[in-house]
């Protein structure tokens, strides 16, 4: 079997590592292992009693990470799962010394740059977009079976695409003639749905629609809050949760979930005593998200939309 060459730039690498405030004897989780860049820097800092749990939905990523991290294999457990399953995995493993959780919510460069994965509007490939190739839902299935109303909804909610009604209507019209099977077919339909002026300069016309369909395929936004809630539940006091997001929808969920966990009593201010019993579970370390350095942006322009938010268990 041919070995997959997995390349991925680790965004805000040392900012993420610093944010975790790693203790050598604790367990850490990299929820999105990818090519293993963040994982490598975490495991280097672990000593006796320290452990790293590497999650990824992409078996290609896990295979590449296992090769890259082979020197530290005795300290690492690899898990093929969605990070929304963090709570149950940590329970099953009976982890009691969780010092930190890291998640990089972006797609890997490998996924975008491997045409047959169907993530990119720059290549003609089968409509796939699955991070986990063992899952049933593909972009092809969404494009060819979702109702016009469903398509319009996801294009607007997940892509913030202002031409969502026109694009959804044209997809439904075109698929009556023949199934839409490739990324090029979908790109052509999207372009044909837009006024000429909207396609001049700026982003590629298909960028928002491809983002929306990819998010739907992988249930990306639905997994974020359960991840953070599970991290808070299992972290030891002083343990850190660091989340790297790449678009406003993700960042909004991270920010709101952190704020919910950081808020204490919700009783009206005129109540003499607290009756809700709610106490803050975390403190937010990054009042505003940390951003990539100018040097990093020169090296990797894809980092430009990254935002890092960090919270600590109290």
Secondary structure, 3 states (H helix, E strand, C coil): CCCCCCCCCCCCHHHHHHHHCCCCCCEEEECCCCCCHHHHHHHHCCCCCCEEEEEECCHHHHHHHHHHCHHHHHHEEEEECCHHHHHHHHHHHCCCCEEEEEEECCCCHHHHHCHHHCCCCCCCCECCCCCCCCCCCCHHHHHHHCCHHHHHHHHHHHHCCCCHHHHHHHHHHHHCCCCCCEHHHHHHHHHHHCCHHHHCCCCCCCHHHHHHHHHHHHCCCHHHHHHHHHHHHHEEEEEEEEEEECCHHHHHHHHHHHHHHHCCCCCCCCCCCCCCCCCCCEEECCCCCECCCHHHHHHCHHHHHCEEEEEEEC
